[in-house]
Amino acid sequence: MTFEATLVRWAGAGGWVFAPVPAEHAPDRAGPFGRVPVTAMVDGRTWSTSVWRDHRAGWLLAVPARIRAGKDHGDVVQVAIEVDPARR
């Protein structure tokens, strides 16, 4: 299942860009260090990564520049994530 997410640039060192993951698409529970390994797809580009549970912001998918293809803070992307049980 896919969902739309508006990219958010995290303030602070590194300036990571995240796609917030709605509760209905988030993993059931967090793994070690609050992360869960997933296979993610953003705008048709797929890679292995993890989603993180932030106590304030909820579940977040970090989206690297090579995947964003020029998109940044405020841009809307199509996202799909699937928990990767082999890496859990």
Buried (B, 14 or more C-beta within 10 A) or exposed (E): EEBEBEBBEBEEEEEBBBBBBEEEBBBEEBBEEBBBBBBBBBBEBEEEBBBBBEEEEBBBBBBEEEBBEEBEEEBEBEBBBEBBEEEE
